[in-house]
Amino acid sequence: MLAKQSRSGTGELLMRAFDAGIILVTWLIWKQRNARVFEGHAVLSVNLCAAIEDEWKSWQEAGLTSSL
């Protein structure tokens, strides 16, 4: 209920972009977790943030999100 109230004044396009951002960040953190656990590859948080930014730009170019 609280989430719905906080999003009620937000435009549809902005809500979709926010939701896409949450999905993107969650997915990339999950992939990093799997790489660390199963392959022993550790990535610095700075590099993970850069990967998130690069992937967000790719999603924008593909028209999957609006620019925030």
Secondary structure, DSSP 8 states (H G I E B T S, - for coil): -HHHHHHTTS-HHHHHHHHHHHHHHHHHHHHHHHIIIII-----HHHHHHHHHHHHHHHHHTTSS---
